Amino acid sequence: ASPEIIVMENSFHGRTMATLSATGNRKIQAGFEPLVQGFIRAPYNDIEAIAKIANNSKNVVAVMLEPIQGEGGINVPDERYLSQVRELCDKHDWLMILDEIQTGMGRTGKWFAWQHTHAKPDIITVAKALGNGIPIGATMACGSAADLLQPGTHGSTFGGNPFACRVGRAVIDIIQKESLVMRASELGKQLVEGFEQRIGQQSGVKEIRGLGLMIGIELETECTALVSAALEAGLLINVTAGSTIRLLPPFILTDIQAARIVETLSQLVTEFLARP
């Protein structure tokens, strides 16, 4: 029987054929069929759904998920969720794979988001932030997973590029030297508190959530128009899942800039929600 991997609904893992197939978004997959087989989907933040799959499928070998769903709308799971996934993986001898491409490298106020829990994964993927704009990706593995791929087993055209790897080392050094992981945690708290004070009780604002500098402001209505409005006001934002404003500010943000983000975006949201 072919091995199967449990993945989550509303997830995003990339645009290569396998990661596109693992992604839980039909809009992104459209036009790229036939997709790679072997993925079983479960609702995010629903440990019972994974347990049910475990009882019904004997071909599962791993669970792959994001510690916080980014493209899915900054979905922060329950505090125990990742630990429960880890326990299920241990019970059934599955690998636990965490996609930390958005959450990793200090974004959530820890080097990796799993470190907010005790759910140490077998495999972690990182990319973008590791190179601070220079293209790079990396996979880290421990235990039995570390022995699955040997040198020469797999590769890519630019894999192991010396320049990109040197940049990655420099990024890690600077994050450590300038205590930017702790700074991300502090800034995140400032931003969330600021938004809560300004628009937290406003009609039309469903929820303000996040961890560190990974923040989502969910509105009760579709709000993609805010992207262009914010750009005109000098602010780069993104809207995911149709109604969630996603903020992923740089770690080098000053307190003054953070306050300006709160002020500008709160005003834009207030004006947007006041429209007839």
Kinemage of the C-alpha trace (Angstrom):
@kinemage 1
@onewidth
@group {chain A} dominant
@subgroup {mainchain}
@vectorlist {calphas} color= white
{ca ala a 1} P 0.000 0.000 0.000
{ca ser a 2} L 1.152 3.550 -0.728
{ca pro a 3} L 2.139 5.719 2.239
{ca glu a 4} L -0.158 8.616 3.171
{ca ile a 5} L 0.446 11.922 4.909
{ca ile a 6} L -2.200 13.781 6.912
{ca val a 7} L -2.357 17.471 5.952
{ca met a 8} L -4.668 20.279 7.015
{ca glu a 9} L -7.536 22.093 5.361
{ca asn a 10} L -6.778 25.764 4.539
{ca ser a 11} L -3.041 25.073 4.646
{ca phe a 12} L -0.335 26.361 2.312
{ca his a 13} L 2.917 24.521 1.724
{ca gly a 14} L 4.264 25.790 -1.605
{ca arg a 15} L 3.929 25.528 -5.369
{ca thr a 16} L 5.995 22.517 -6.373
{ca met a 17} L 3.757 19.603 -7.370
{ca ala a 18} L 3.999 17.763 -4.048
{ca thr a 19} L 3.607 20.816 -1.822
{ca leu a 20} L 0.859 22.192 -4.061
{ca ser a 21} L -0.955 18.870 -3.666
{ca ala a 22} L -0.489 18.999 0.111
{ca thr a 23} L -1.905 22.529 0.249
{ca gly a 24} L -5.501 22.693 1.470
{ca asn a 25} L -6.748 25.308 -0.975
{ca arg a 26} L -8.514 24.334 -4.215
{ca lys a 27} L -8.106 27.821 -5.672
{ca ile a 28} L -4.318 27.497 -5.576
{ca gln a 29} L -4.415 23.961 -6.992
{ca ala a 30} L -6.702 24.822 -9.911
{ca gly a 31} L -5.040 24.295 -13.287
{ca phe a 32} L -2.263 22.056 -11.983
{ca glu a 33} L -4.078 18.725 -11.992
{ca pro a 34} L -3.437 15.830 -11.833
{ca leu a 35} L -2.157 16.358 -8.312
{ca val a 36} L 0.165 14.076 -6.391
{ca gln a 37} L -1.757 11.423 -4.481
{ca gly a 38} L -1.204 10.274 -0.908
{ca phe a 39} L -2.543 13.166 1.162
{ca ile a 40} L -5.434 12.875 3.627
{ca arg a 41} L -7.035 16.140 4.764
{ca ala a 42} L -8.153 17.006 8.269
{ca pro a 43} L -9.614 20.213 9.735
{ca tyr a 44} L -6.970 22.359 11.404
{ca asn a 45} L -6.978 22.498 15.205
{ca asp a 46} L -9.137 19.364 15.424
{ca ile a 47} L -7.179 16.596 17.155
{ca glu a 48} L -10.186 14.256 17.130
{ca ala a 49} L -10.234 14.365 13.317
{ca ile a 50} L -6.616 13.164 13.202
{ca ala a 51} L -7.363 10.440 15.737
{ca lys a 52} L -10.287 9.279 13.611
{ca ile a 53} L -8.052 9.053 10.538
{ca ala a 54} L -5.589 7.012 12.583
{ca asn a 55} L -8.337 4.499 13.357
{ca asn a 56} L -9.495 4.272 9.736
{ca ser a 57} L -6.245 4.337 7.773
{ca lys a 58} L -3.279 2.079 8.361
{ca asn a 59} L -1.089 3.645 5.666
{ca val a 60} L -0.394 6.967 7.386
{ca val a 61} L 3.304 7.679 7.902
{ca ala a 62} L 3.328 11.364 8.870
{ca val a 63} L 1.381 14.491 9.784
{ca met a 64} L 2.404 17.760 8.121
{ca leu a 65} L 1.096 21.123 9.302
{ca glu a 66} L 1.878 24.760 10.031
{ca pro a 67} L 2.213 25.730 13.726
{ca ile a 68} L 0.112 28.771 12.785
{ca gln a 69} L -1.659 28.866 9.448
{ca gly a 70} L -0.509 31.906 7.500
{ca glu a 71} L -2.265 31.908 4.133
{ca gly a 72} L -5.255 30.309 5.826
{ca gly a 73} L -5.881 33.485 7.854
{ca ile a 74} L -3.412 33.596 10.782
{ca asn a 75} L -5.146 30.655 12.441
{ca val a 76} L -3.614 30.107 15.873
{ca pro a 77} L -4.427 26.641 17.259
{ca asp a 78} L -5.366 25.753 20.820
{ca glu a 79} L -2.456 25.756 23.239
{ca arg a 80} L -2.400 21.948 23.507
{ca tyr a 81} L -2.942 21.159 19.829
{ca leu a 82} L 0.664 20.692 18.674
{ca ser a 83} L 1.484 18.624 21.765
{ca gln a 84} L -1.529 16.410 21.053
{ca val a 85} L -0.373 15.959 17.456
{ca arg a 86} L 3.062 14.987 18.794
{ca glu a 87} L 1.486 12.434 21.131
{ca leu a 88} L -0.526 10.877 18.287
{ca cys a 89} L 2.585 10.705 16.107
{ca asp a 90} L 4.506 8.962 18.883
{ca lys a 91} L 1.640 6.551 19.502
{ca his a 92} L 1.368 5.517 15.839
{ca asp a 93} L 5.070 5.815 14.916
{ca trp a 94} L 4.423 8.681 12.480
{ca leu a 95} L 6.748 11.534 11.624
{ca met a 96} L 5.651 15.025 12.700
{ca ile a 97} L 6.543 17.569 9.995
{ca leu a 98} L 6.234 21.286 10.712
{ca asp a 99} L 6.227 23.858 7.928
{ca glu a 100} L 7.862 26.812 9.701
{ca ile a 101} L 8.532 28.862 6.583
{ca gln a 102} L 6.280 31.677 7.837
{ca thr a 103} L 6.489 31.061 11.568
{ca gly a 104} L 10.185 30.230 11.884
{ca met a 105} L 13.348 32.305 12.276
{ca gly a 106} L 11.962 34.269 15.229
{ca arg a 107} L 8.698 35.486 13.703
{ca thr a 108} L 6.513 34.372 16.626
{ca gly a 109} L 8.873 35.424 19.405
{ca lys a 110} L 10.709 32.093 19.521
{ca trp a 111} L 13.233 30.817 16.998
{ca phe a 112} L 10.571 28.334 15.919
{ca ala a 113} L 6.875 28.369 16.763
{ca trp a 114} L 6.915 24.816 18.120
{ca gln a 115} L 9.115 26.115 20.963
{ca his a 116} L 6.049 27.748 22.511
{ca thr a 117} L 5.085 24.127 23.282
{ca his a 118} L 6.955 20.890 24.012
{ca ala a 119} L 5.977 19.385 20.651
{ca lys a 120} L 9.411 18.931 19.077
{ca pro a 121} L 8.892 17.803 15.459
{ca asp a 122} L 10.904 15.247 13.497
{ca ile a 123} L 11.232 17.527 10.472
{ca ile a 124} L 11.108 21.324 10.068
{ca thr a 125} L 11.134 23.276 6.814
{ca val a 126} L 12.405 26.856 6.673
{ca ala a 127} L 13.030 29.272 3.808
{ca lys a 128} L 12.384 32.951 2.979
{ca ala a 129} L 13.318 34.571 6.315
{ca leu a 130} L 16.476 32.455 6.504
{ca gly a 131} L 17.889 34.431 3.565
{ca asn a 132} L 16.283 37.807 4.357
{ca gly a 133} L 15.360 38.190 0.677
{ca ile a 134} L 18.047 35.986 -0.858
{ca pro a 135} L 16.458 32.731 -2.164
{ca ile a 136} L 17.148 29.811 0.164
{ca gly a 137} L 15.332 26.876 1.692
{ca ala a 138} L 16.383 24.290 4.257
{ca thr a 139} L 15.078 21.182 5.923
{ca met a 140} L 16.073 20.101 9.415
{ca ala a 141} L 15.494 16.596 10.707
{ca cys a 142} L 16.295 14.596 13.819
{ca gly a 143} L 16.074 10.983 14.937
{ca ser a 144} L 15.207 8.381 12.324
{ca ala a 145} L 14.050 11.112 9.914
{ca ala a 146} L 17.612 12.439 9.696
{ca asp a 147} L 18.754 9.204 8.042
{ca leu a 148} L 16.097 9.041 5.312
{ca leu a 149} L 17.892 11.276 2.803
{ca gln a 150} L 21.609 10.842 2.284
{ca pro a 151} L 23.956 13.055 0.217
{ca gly a 152} L 23.049 12.532 -3.428
{ca thr a 153} L 19.603 11.071 -2.712
{ca his a 154} L 17.876 14.282 -3.733
{ca gly a 155} L 18.850 17.743 -4.896
{ca ser a 156} L 17.993 20.844 -6.889
{ca thr a 157} L 19.744 23.140 -9.343
{ca phe a 158} L 20.660 25.740 -6.748
{ca gly a 159} L 20.659 23.466 -3.705
{ca gly a 160} L 23.569 24.177 -1.374
{ca asn a 161} L 24.456 27.404 -3.180
{ca pro a 162} L 27.505 28.813 -1.315
{ca phe a 163} L 26.381 32.444 -1.516
{ca ala a 164} L 22.867 31.694 -0.242
{ca cys a 165} L 24.242 29.538 2.574
{ca arg a 166} L 26.661 32.290 3.631
{ca val a 167} L 23.792 34.767 3.674
{ca gly a 168} L 21.770 32.353 5.826
{ca arg a 169} L 24.607 32.191 8.337
{ca ala a 170} L 24.845 35.989 8.406
{ca val a 171} L 21.089 36.319 8.992
{ca ile a 172} L 21.245 33.903 11.927
{ca asp a 173} L 24.252 35.768 13.387
{ca ile a 174} L 22.499 39.149 13.175
{ca ile a 175} L 19.238 37.858 14.662
{ca gln a 176} L 21.225 36.470 17.598
{ca lys a 177} L 23.532 39.485 18.013
{ca glu a 178} L 20.696 42.020 17.953
{ca ser a 179} L 18.276 39.920 20.072
{ca leu a 180} L 15.639 40.182 17.354
{ca val a 181} L 13.668 37.126 18.486
{ca met a 182} L 12.932 38.812 21.810
{ca arg a 183} L 12.255 42.055 19.947
{ca ala a 184} L 9.676 40.282 17.760
{ca ser a 185} L 7.881 39.114 20.892
{ca glu a 186} L 7.870 42.610 22.420
{ca leu a 187} L 6.742 44.326 19.217
{ca gly a 188} L 3.994 41.779 18.675
{ca lys a 189} L 2.539 42.478 22.110
{ca gln a 190} L 2.695 46.242 21.476
{ca leu a 191} L 0.896 45.920 18.140
{ca val a 192} L -1.837 43.580 19.372
{ca glu a 193} L -2.473 45.714 22.473
{ca gly a 194} L -2.590 48.815 20.295
{ca phe a 195} L -5.106 47.304 17.882
{ca glu a 196} L -7.212 45.974 20.754
{ca gln a 197} L -7.417 49.447 22.241
{ca arg a 198} L -8.199 51.167 18.940
{ca ile a 199} L -10.532 48.741 17.139
{ca gly a 200} L -10.941 45.692 19.368
{ca gln a 201} L -14.489 46.593 20.366
{ca gln a 202} L -15.483 48.044 17.032
{ca ser a 203} L -18.501 46.592 15.258
{ca gly a 204} L -17.338 44.566 12.257
{ca val a 205} L -14.042 43.469 13.825
{ca lys a 206} L -14.384 39.769 14.569
{ca glu a 207} L -11.035 38.993 16.201
{ca ile a 208} L -7.469 40.241 16.630
{ca arg a 209} L -5.055 37.349 17.046
{ca gly a 210} L -1.473 36.299 16.535
{ca leu a 211} L 1.833 35.446 18.105
{ca gly a 212} L 4.872 37.709 17.983
{ca leu a 213} L 5.034 39.539 14.669
{ca met a 214} L 2.515 37.279 12.959
{ca ile a 215} L -0.759 39.126 13.429
{ca gly a 216} L -4.232 38.746 11.965
{ca ile a 217} L -7.184 41.119 12.190
{ca glu a 218} L -10.301 39.287 11.081
{ca leu a 219} L -13.257 41.342 9.943
{ca glu a 220} L -16.829 40.148 9.545
{ca thr a 221} L -16.765 40.998 5.853
{ca glu a 222} L -14.520 40.515 2.823
{ca cys a 223} L -11.856 43.245 2.922
{ca thr a 224} L -9.364 42.778 0.066
{ca ala a 225} L -9.968 46.433 -0.913
{ca leu a 226} L -7.959 47.423 2.162
{ca val a 227} L -4.729 46.275 0.489
{ca ser a 228} L -4.744 49.111 -2.067
{ca ala a 229} L -6.099 51.617 0.469
{ca ala a 230} L -3.254 50.779 2.845
{ca leu a 231} L -0.691 51.057 0.054
{ca glu a 232} L -1.905 54.578 -0.711
{ca ala a 233} L -1.411 55.377 2.969
{ca gly a 234} L 2.152 54.046 2.841
{ca leu a 235} L 1.462 50.693 4.481
{ca leu a 236} L 2.097 47.222 3.054
{ca ile a 237} L -0.479 44.690 4.230
{ca asn a 238} L -2.009 41.511 2.909
{ca val a 239} L -5.497 40.026 3.188
{ca thr a 240} L -5.780 36.253 3.512
{ca ala a 241} L -8.842 34.014 3.505
{ca gly a 242} L -10.808 36.979 2.170
{ca ser a 243} L -11.468 38.729 5.468
{ca thr a 244} L -8.282 38.574 7.568
{ca ile a 245} L -5.724 41.371 7.441
{ca arg a 246} L -2.316 39.740 7.759
{ca leu a 247} L 0.574 41.670 9.245
{ca leu a 248} L 4.131 40.324 9.094
{ca pro a 249} L 6.216 43.404 10.006
{ca pro a 250} L 10.033 43.396 9.974
{ca phe a 251} L 11.863 42.663 13.213
{ca ile a 252} L 13.757 45.974 12.965
{ca leu a 253} L 10.585 48.028 13.385
{ca thr a 254} L 10.956 50.948 15.815
{ca asp a 255} L 8.396 51.699 18.518
{ca ile a 256} L 7.415 54.857 16.621
{ca gln a 257} L 6.869 52.886 13.412
{ca ala a 258} L 4.832 50.282 15.289
{ca ala a 259} L 2.607 53.016 16.715
{ca arg a 260} L 2.208 54.471 13.231
{ca ile a 261} L 1.088 51.097 11.879
{ca val a 262} L -1.552 50.824 14.602
{ca glu a 263} L -2.734 54.386 14.006
{ca thr a 264} L -2.845 54.172 10.197
{ca leu a 265} L -4.386 50.729 9.887
{ca ser a 266} L -6.937 51.313 12.642
{ca gln a 267} L -8.096 54.443 10.855
{ca leu a 268} L -8.344 52.580 7.535
{ca val a 269} L -10.346 49.752 9.114
{ca thr a 270} L -12.678 52.229 10.836
{ca glu a 271} L -13.312 54.074 7.569
{ca phe a 272} L -13.768 50.808 5.656
{ca leu a 273} L -16.332 49.464 8.122
{ca ala a 274} L -18.209 52.768 8.118
{ca arg a 275} L -18.951 52.497 4.400
{ca pro a 276} L -22.629 51.906 3.529
